[in-house]
Amino acid sequence: MLRHKVRKVAAKMTGSFTLTGVNIVKIKRRISRIAILVITGILIIYVCAQMMEFDKINWNEQIRIGSICLEQAEKMYLTGFTYLENEQGSSLIDWMAESVLKMIPLGTYVEEKTMLFTDVEDQETYQMILEKQANDENMVDENGNLIQQTSQEESVQTSGTPIDTSMEKLMNFEYLISNFYTVDSNTMIDQDLLNVEKLMGMDMTIDQSAAGPKVLIYHTHSQEAFADSVEGDTSTTIMGMGAYLAELLNNTYGIETIHHEGVYDLVSGKLDRSMAYQLAEPEIQKILQDNPTIEVVIDLHRDGVAEGTHLVTEINGKQTAQIMFFNGLSRTRANGNISYLPNPYIEDNLAFSLQMQIAATKKYPGFTRHIYLRGYRYNMHFKPKTLLIEAGAQTNTVEEMRNAMEILASTLDSVLMK
């Protein structure tokens, strides 16, 4: 009996609570419906007002706004609802592929932005760049084989044709590039960096008031030889050409010069250029610290060309090897400035090579090839007046090279001592 009464009471209580719960749910639903009606009403009023304003806009503007809206809709996640056939009548498959890309906002975002360049390289790329520095100026391919020069760099036998070096001509950027420079496809140059008026106006003369050496000549690649070099006789290699150039500067022109005979391209007795620039740097820096009067640094090389190419011209009746000034810009087209190969003297380097080029062109037309611009540094950060010179090639004779050193010494004197 008692149990029965308890069940009745429990049933009433349960019913009350159930009823209360139902009532609460109904009340919430009514509130939601009212809120929706109110919001809908506000939206309708707002849309009507906007439509009234929209009607005031001319038809072309309405079409433009409509197009923008459609375009933006395509970039949202519901691309399937915004299928529009383009003017070329793209296929359904093309549209599906495009829509999939648009489902990923990051993909669309990157696709619509200009390429982002960075000067940050991983260690593997950094090592590759350092190794490329050791070989690039010798015009070799990725396998180390000599490659053919471009047609404008080829030379067989020429007496040299004078080139107009007036400032009016030089200030024409296209004329300057086509007549005085060869720009590697992986690097970049612009008129700001090659401001001829500024570069030609920079003072490249040396201070003659202080006693001490003024010029340092060294060889990152000391083992480079010529067509008739004698094995074991360094006087017939690029090292011997450096010694002869130093002799000429010291004795003929009175420019005190040091010739450094350090070897950086032999490792355990074997030719290895991969670390030549890194190995040379501390030694050259020490020489410069010990000789603070040095203002000019020359890294003298011999170029590598195809066997059918002979870089020679006739000057004063003598067969003379041609030379090429080489500038490293520490910047590439792909990555911009290379932060870990800084060179505060790029502009000075460019001024020095250009002034040497112009001086040689005026006095010895045909002696110099186009100045070559590449993206890396090549240890040209030692001094403002730094030159990397490619003198002749493996197809030149020792005599042609010695004749070239005489003309190079004369050109140096005209720029440094004017």
C-alpha positions as CSV (number, residue, x, y, z in Angstrom):
1,M,0.0,0.0,0.0
2,L,2.7,2.4,1.0
3,R,4.7,1.5,-2.0
4,H,1.7,2.3,-4.3
5,K,1.4,5.7,-2.7
6,V,5.0,6.5,-3.2
7,R,4.7,5.5,-6.9
8,K,1.8,7.9,-7.4
9,V,3.6,10.8,-5.8
10,A,6.7,10.0,-7.9
11,A,4.6,9.9,-11.0
12,K,3.1,13.3,-10.2
13,M,6.5,14.8,-9.5
14,T,7.9,13.4,-12.7
15,G,5.0,14.7,-14.7
16,S,5.5,18.1,-13.2
17,F,9.1,18.2,-14.1
18,T,8.4,16.9,-17.6
19,L,5.8,19.5,-18.2
20,T,8.1,22.2,-16.9
21,G,10.8,21.0,-19.3
22,V,8.4,21.0,-22.3
23,N,7.3,24.5,-21.4
24,I,10.9,25.7,-21.2
25,V,11.7,24.3,-24.7
26,K,8.5,25.9,-26.1
27,I,9.4,29.2,-24.7
28,K,12.9,29.0,-26.1
29,R,11.6,28.2,-29.5
30,R,9.2,31.1,-29.5
31,I,12.0,33.5,-28.5
32,S,14.2,32.1,-31.3
33,R,11.4,32.5,-33.9
34,I,10.7,36.1,-32.7
35,A,14.5,36.9,-32.9
36,I,14.7,35.4,-36.4
37,L,11.7,37.4,-37.5
38,V,13.2,40.6,-36.1
39,I,16.6,40.0,-37.7
40,T,15.0,39.1,-41.0
41,G,12.9,42.2,-40.9
42,I,16.0,44.3,-40.3
43,L,17.9,42.6,-43.1
44,I,15.0,43.2,-45.5
45,I,14.9,46.9,-44.6
46,Y,18.7,47.1,-45.0
47,V,18.7,45.3,-48.4
48,C,15.9,47.6,-49.6
49,A,17.8,50.6,-48.6
50,Q,21.0,49.4,-50.3
51,M,19.0,48.5,-53.4
52,M,17.7,52.1,-53.5
53,E,21.3,53.3,-53.4
54,F,22.4,50.7,-55.9
55,D,19.8,51.9,-58.4
56,K,21.5,55.3,-58.3
57,I,24.7,53.7,-59.6
58,N,25.0,53.6,-63.4
59,W,24.6,50.3,-65.2
60,N,28.3,49.8,-65.9
61,E,29.2,50.3,-62.3
62,Q,26.5,47.8,-61.3
63,I,28.0,45.2,-63.7
64,R,31.5,45.9,-62.3
65,I,30.3,45.4,-58.7
66,G,28.4,42.3,-59.7
67,S,31.6,40.9,-61.3
68,I,33.6,41.7,-58.2
69,C,31.1,39.9,-56.0
70,L,31.1,36.8,-58.3
71,E,34.9,36.8,-58.4
72,Q,35.1,37.0,-54.6
73,A,32.5,34.2,-54.3
74,E,34.7,32.0,-56.5
75,K,37.5,32.4,-54.0
76,M,35.4,31.2,-51.1
77,Y,34.9,27.6,-50.1
78,L,31.6,27.2,-52.0
79,T,33.3,27.2,-55.4
80,G,30.8,24.6,-56.8
81,F,28.0,27.2,-56.6
82,T,29.9,29.7,-58.7
83,Y,30.8,27.8,-61.8
84,L,31.2,30.2,-64.6
85,E,32.5,29.2,-68.0
86,N,35.3,31.5,-69.1
87,E,35.7,33.3,-72.4
88,Q,37.7,30.5,-73.9
89,G,34.9,28.0,-72.9
90,S,36.9,25.9,-70.5
91,S,35.9,22.3,-70.0
92,L,34.3,20.9,-66.9
93,I,37.5,19.2,-66.0
94,D,39.4,22.4,-66.2
95,W,36.8,24.1,-64.0
96,M,36.9,21.2,-61.5
97,A,40.7,21.5,-61.3
98,E,40.5,25.3,-60.8
99,S,37.8,24.9,-58.2
100,V,39.9,22.4,-56.2
101,L,42.7,25.0,-56.1
102,K,40.4,27.6,-55.0
103,M,39.2,25.4,-52.1
104,I,42.6,26.0,-50.7
105,P,42.9,29.7,-49.9
106,L,46.7,29.6,-49.4
107,G,47.2,28.2,-52.9
108,T,45.1,31.0,-54.4
109,Y,46.9,33.6,-52.3
110,V,50.4,32.6,-53.3
111,E,49.3,32.2,-56.9
112,E,48.1,35.8,-57.1
113,K,51.2,37.3,-55.4
114,T,54.5,38.2,-57.0
115,M,57.4,35.8,-56.3
116,L,59.0,36.2,-52.9
117,F,62.8,36.3,-53.0
118,T,64.9,35.3,-50.0
119,D,68.6,35.5,-49.3
120,V,68.4,32.6,-46.9
121,E,70.0,29.4,-48.2
122,D,70.4,26.0,-46.5
123,Q,73.9,24.7,-45.8
124,E,73.8,22.5,-48.9
125,T,73.0,25.4,-51.1
126,Y,75.7,27.5,-49.4
127,Q,78.3,24.9,-50.0
128,M,77.2,24.7,-53.7
129,I,77.6,28.4,-54.1
130,L,81.1,28.4,-52.6
131,E,82.1,25.6,-55.0
132,K,80.5,27.5,-57.9
133,Q,82.7,30.5,-57.0
134,A,85.8,28.4,-57.5
135,N,84.9,27.4,-61.0
136,D,82.4,29.8,-62.5
137,E,84.8,32.5,-63.7
138,N,86.5,29.9,-65.9
139,M,83.4,29.3,-68.0
140,V,83.0,25.6,-67.3
141,D,79.9,23.5,-67.2
142,E,78.6,21.5,-64.3
143,N,81.0,18.7,-65.2
144,G,84.0,20.9,-65.2
145,N,84.4,20.9,-69.0
146,L,85.4,24.0,-70.9
147,I,82.5,25.6,-72.7
148,Q,82.3,27.8,-75.8
149,Q,82.2,31.5,-75.3
150,T,79.3,33.6,-76.7
151,S,79.9,35.0,-80.1
152,Q,80.6,38.5,-78.8
153,E,83.4,37.0,-76.6
154,E,85.0,35.0,-79.3
155,S,88.2,36.4,-80.8
156,V,90.5,35.1,-83.4
157,Q,92.8,37.8,-84.7
158,T,91.8,41.4,-84.3
159,S,93.5,44.8,-84.2
160,G,90.6,46.3,-82.2
161,T,87.9,48.7,-83.3
162,P,87.6,52.0,-81.3
163,I,84.4,52.3,-79.3
164,D,82.8,55.6,-78.5
165,T,83.5,56.2,-74.8
166,S,81.9,59.7,-74.5
167,M,79.8,60.3,-71.4
168,E,76.8,60.9,-73.6
169,K,77.0,57.4,-75.0
170,L,78.0,55.7,-71.7
171,M,75.0,57.2,-69.9
172,N,72.7,55.3,-72.3
173,F,72.1,52.1,-70.3
174,E,71.5,49.9,-73.3
175,Y,74.6,51.1,-75.1
176,L,76.7,50.6,-71.9
177,I,75.5,47.0,-71.4
178,S,75.8,46.0,-75.1
179,N,79.3,47.5,-75.5
180,F,81.0,47.0,-72.2
181,Y,79.3,44.2,-70.2
182,T,78.3,40.6,-70.3
183,V,75.7,39.8,-67.6
184,D,75.3,36.3,-66.5
185,S,71.8,35.0,-66.8
186,N,71.6,34.1,-63.1
187,T,72.5,37.6,-61.9
188,M,70.9,41.0,-62.1
189,I,72.0,44.5,-62.8
190,D,70.2,47.8,-63.0
191,Q,70.9,51.5,-63.8
192,D,71.1,52.4,-60.1
193,L,74.1,50.0,-59.6
194,L,75.7,51.0,-62.9
195,N,75.4,54.7,-62.6
196,V,78.1,55.6,-65.1
197,E,78.4,59.3,-64.0
198,K,79.0,58.3,-60.4
199,L,81.3,55.3,-61.2
200,M,83.4,57.4,-63.6
201,G,83.6,60.2,-61.1
202,M,85.0,58.1,-58.2
203,D,88.7,58.7,-57.5
204,M,90.7,55.5,-58.1
205,T,94.2,57.1,-57.7
206,I,96.5,55.8,-55.0
207,D,97.9,57.8,-52.1
208,Q,101.6,58.5,-53.0
209,S,102.4,60.4,-49.9
210,A,102.8,57.4,-47.6
211,A,105.7,55.0,-48.1
212,G,104.9,51.3,-48.5
213,P,103.4,48.8,-51.0
214,K,100.3,50.0,-52.9
215,V,99.4,46.9,-54.9
216,L,99.0,43.2,-54.0
217,I,98.8,40.6,-56.7
218,Y,97.9,37.0,-55.9
219,H,96.3,33.9,-57.5
220,T,93.3,32.0,-56.2
221,H,94.0,29.5,-59.0
222,S,97.8,29.2,-59.1
223,Q,98.0,26.2,-61.4
224,E,96.6,27.7,-64.5
225,A,98.9,27.2,-67.5
226,F,99.1,28.1,-71.2
227,A,99.5,26.5,-74.6
228,D,103.3,26.3,-74.4
229,S,103.8,26.3,-70.6
230,V,106.7,24.1,-69.4
231,E,105.7,21.6,-66.8
232,G,107.4,22.5,-63.5
233,D,108.3,26.0,-64.6
234,T,106.0,28.4,-62.7
235,S,107.4,31.3,-64.7
236,T,105.4,30.0,-67.7
237,T,102.1,29.8,-65.7
238,I,99.7,32.4,-64.4
239,M,102.0,32.6,-61.3
240,G,104.8,33.7,-63.6
241,M,102.5,36.3,-65.2
242,G,101.8,37.7,-61.8
243,A,105.5,38.0,-61.1
244,Y,106.1,39.8,-64.4
245,L,103.2,42.2,-63.8
246,A,104.6,43.0,-60.3
247,E,108.1,43.6,-61.9
248,L,106.7,46.0,-64.4
249,L,104.7,48.0,-61.8
250,N,107.7,48.2,-59.5
251,N,110.5,48.9,-62.0
252,T,108.8,50.6,-64.9
253,Y,106.0,52.6,-63.3
254,G,107.3,53.1,-59.7
255,I,104.2,51.6,-58.1
256,E,105.4,49.5,-55.2
257,T,103.8,46.0,-55.6
258,I,103.8,42.7,-53.7
259,H,103.4,39.4,-55.5
260,H,102.0,36.7,-53.2
261,E,102.8,33.2,-54.4
262,G,100.4,31.3,-52.0
263,V,98.8,28.2,-53.5
264,Y,95.2,27.5,-52.7
265,D,94.0,25.2,-55.4
266,L,96.1,22.1,-54.5
267,V,94.9,19.8,-51.8
268,S,97.2,16.9,-50.9
269,G,99.1,17.5,-54.1
270,K,96.0,17.3,-56.3
271,L,94.1,20.0,-58.1
272,D,91.0,21.0,-56.1
273,R,89.4,24.4,-56.6
274,S,86.3,23.8,-54.5
275,M,87.7,25.6,-51.4
276,A,90.3,27.9,-53.1
277,Y,88.5,31.2,-52.2
278,Q,87.9,30.2,-48.6
279,L,91.5,29.1,-48.2
280,A,92.9,32.2,-49.7
281,E,90.8,34.7,-47.7
282,P,92.6,34.5,-44.3
283,E,96.0,34.6,-45.9
284,I,95.2,37.6,-48.0
285,Q,93.6,39.4,-45.1
286,K,96.7,38.9,-43.0
287,I,98.9,40.4,-45.8
288,L,96.6,43.4,-45.9
289,Q,96.7,43.8,-42.1
290,D,100.5,43.6,-42.2
291,N,100.7,46.1,-45.0
292,P,98.1,48.8,-44.4
293,T,99.4,51.0,-47.3
294,I,98.1,48.5,-49.8
295,E,95.1,50.0,-51.7
296,V,94.8,47.7,-54.7
297,V,94.2,44.0,-54.7
298,I,94.4,42.0,-57.9
299,D,93.4,38.3,-58.2
300,L,95.0,37.3,-61.5
301,H,93.5,34.3,-63.3
302,R,93.7,32.7,-66.7
303,D,90.4,32.0,-68.4
304,G,89.2,28.6,-69.7
305,V,87.7,28.6,-73.2
306,A,86.8,26.2,-75.9
307,E,89.9,24.9,-77.7
308,G,89.0,26.6,-80.9
309,T,88.9,30.1,-79.3
310,H,92.0,32.2,-79.3
311,L,91.8,35.4,-77.3
312,V,94.4,37.5,-79.0
313,T,94.8,41.0,-80.5
314,E,97.6,43.0,-82.0
315,I,98.9,45.9,-80.1
316,N,102.1,47.9,-81.1
317,G,102.8,45.1,-83.6
318,K,102.8,42.4,-80.9
319,Q,100.4,39.4,-80.6
320,T,98.8,40.2,-77.2
321,A,96.4,38.0,-75.2
322,Q,93.1,39.7,-74.4
323,I,92.0,40.2,-70.8
324,M,88.6,40.4,-69.1
325,F,87.6,42.2,-65.9
326,F,85.3,40.1,-63.7
327,N,82.9,41.5,-61.0
328,G,81.1,39.5,-58.4
329,L,77.9,41.3,-57.2
330,S,77.0,39.1,-54.2
331,R,73.4,38.9,-55.5
332,T,71.5,36.6,-57.7
333,R,68.3,36.9,-59.8
334,A,66.6,34.2,-57.8
335,N,67.5,35.2,-54.2
336,G,68.5,38.8,-54.3
337,N,71.4,39.9,-52.1
338,I,73.4,37.0,-50.6
339,S,73.6,38.0,-46.9
340,Y,76.4,35.6,-46.0
341,L,78.6,36.8,-48.8
342,P,78.6,40.5,-48.0
343,N,80.7,43.0,-50.0
344,P,80.6,46.7,-48.9
345,Y,82.7,47.6,-51.9
346,I,80.6,46.4,-54.8
347,E,80.2,50.0,-56.2
348,D,83.9,50.7,-55.8
349,N,84.7,47.4,-57.5
350,L,82.5,48.3,-60.4
351,A,84.0,51.8,-60.6
352,F,87.5,50.4,-60.7
353,S,86.8,47.8,-63.4
354,L,84.8,50.3,-65.5
355,Q,87.5,53.0,-65.4
356,M,90.1,50.3,-66.3
357,Q,87.9,49.2,-69.2
358,I,87.4,52.7,-70.5
359,A,91.1,53.6,-70.2
360,A,92.1,50.4,-72.1
361,T,89.4,51.0,-74.7
362,K,90.7,54.5,-75.4
363,K,94.4,53.6,-75.5
364,Y,94.4,49.9,-76.5
365,P,91.2,49.1,-78.4
366,G,90.6,45.4,-78.6
367,F,92.7,44.5,-75.5
368,T,89.8,44.0,-73.2
369,R,86.8,41.7,-73.5
370,H,83.4,42.7,-72.0
371,I,83.4,43.1,-68.2
372,Y,81.7,39.9,-66.9
373,L,79.1,40.2,-64.1
374,R,78.2,37.2,-62.0
375,G,76.2,36.8,-58.8
376,Y,78.7,35.7,-56.1
377,R,81.5,37.5,-54.3
378,Y,84.8,35.9,-55.4
379,N,86.8,37.6,-52.5
380,M,86.2,41.0,-53.9
381,H,85.4,42.4,-50.5
382,F,89.0,42.9,-49.4
383,K,89.5,46.5,-50.6
384,P,87.5,49.1,-52.5
385,K,90.0,48.9,-55.4
386,T,89.8,45.1,-56.1
387,L,90.1,43.5,-59.5
388,L,89.6,40.0,-60.6
389,I,91.2,39.7,-64.0
390,E,90.9,36.8,-66.5
391,A,94.1,37.2,-68.6
392,G,94.1,35.2,-71.7
393,A,93.2,31.5,-71.7
394,Q,94.8,28.0,-72.0
395,T,95.0,28.5,-75.8
396,N,97.3,31.6,-75.5
397,T,101.1,31.3,-75.6
398,V,103.4,32.5,-72.8
399,E,104.7,35.3,-75.1
400,E,101.1,36.6,-75.8
401,M,100.5,36.6,-72.0
402,R,103.7,38.5,-71.2
403,N,102.7,41.1,-73.9
404,A,99.3,41.4,-72.2
405,M,101.0,42.0,-68.8
406,E,102.8,45.0,-70.3
407,I,99.6,46.5,-71.6
408,L,97.8,45.8,-68.3
409,A,100.6,47.5,-66.3
410,S,100.3,50.5,-68.5
411,T,96.6,50.6,-68.1
412,L,96.9,50.3,-64.3
413,D,99.3,53.2,-64.3
414,S,96.9,55.4,-66.3
415,V,94.1,54.9,-63.8
416,L,96.1,54.7,-60.5
417,M,98.6,57.5,-61.1
418,K,96.6,60.0,-63.2
